[in-house]
Amino acid sequence: MILLLGGNGYVGHSFQRLFQQSDVEFRVISRADYNYANRDTLIELIRQTQPEFLINTAGYTGKPNVDACEIYKADCLLGNAILPGIIREACEATKLAWGHVSSGCIYTGRNTDGSGFKETDEPNFCFRTNNCSFYSGCKAIGEEVLADAENVFQWRLRIPFNHLDGPRNYLSKLINYDRLLDAENSISHLDEFAACCWASWKQRIPFGTYNVTNTGSVTARQVVDLIKKELKLDQEFSFFENENQFMKVAAKTPRSNCVMDNSKLTDAGVKISSVEDAIIRSLRNWHPVSPRVPNLSTGSPN
């Protein structure tokens, strides 16, 4: 049996779908039922349920977007920096292997040689380096807390999307925003992300940190072109002239835009599709669920 912390959230639901389709026994744990942010409560829960593995999808991302983390800093700090350490203590006390959903937002840009960031690269979008968002700074601390932990996977998610229209879906955001920032990013197909995370445990690849992103990178303009082509949208998309203009008009905190290298994951034998293939597959199976609601307040993926 798998314990799924925060399983009713956006990322948690992707694991629920995977486990239901795969006939994997799991139990969703919400903080409304158990305060798993309390070490002793979590230890007791683990001892009572005797799970094979624990997955933490809980965290604070802010609503409607990452700008909210600048206001609700205590929630952001607890969910992204402190909680991973609490779970670590509980899992070490019970000798339970586990996986933690982290983020690639602790980077910005590329490496100086033009390559994507690897798991061994130090974060360059965090409190230690530059003017990052509070969310990214907290996520980087969360990784530091787990840096020397054993029997844990850190799975880095980056700008999730799939075929289901919704406010957290990158493709939906691009369709709904009035103006876009043409930034280059690595991104993660949400259902593939969950499958890769599960495969890392099933295949018993070495514990550690993995960039779980689709192979390659993409710009917002490239994604828009695919959206217009695959969804047959007769819609004009406008773009900010540059990031400075975007920051003046649409954002309250700096955004992470980065390219990541997923070769550690694929070299370990975990398969994941290319960015373009994943986007096209999502669009060809697109499930629109809401009308377009223009939103000028946010023009970036985060």
Secondary structure, 3 states (H helix, E strand, C coil): CEEEECCCCHHHHHHHHHHHHHCCCEEEECCCCCCCCCHHHHHHHHHHHCCCEEEECCCCCCCCCHHHHHCCHHHHHHHHHHHHHHHHHHHHHHCCCEEEEEECCCCCECCCCCCCECCCCCCCCCCCCCCCCHHHHHHHHHHHHCCCCCCEEEEEECCEECCECCCCCHHHHHHHECEECCCEECCEEHHHHHHHHHHHHHCCCCCEEEECCCECCEEHHHHHHHHHHHHCCCCCCEECCCHHHHHHHCCCCCCCCECECCHHHHHCCCCCCEHHHHHHHHHHCCECCCCCCCECCCCCCC
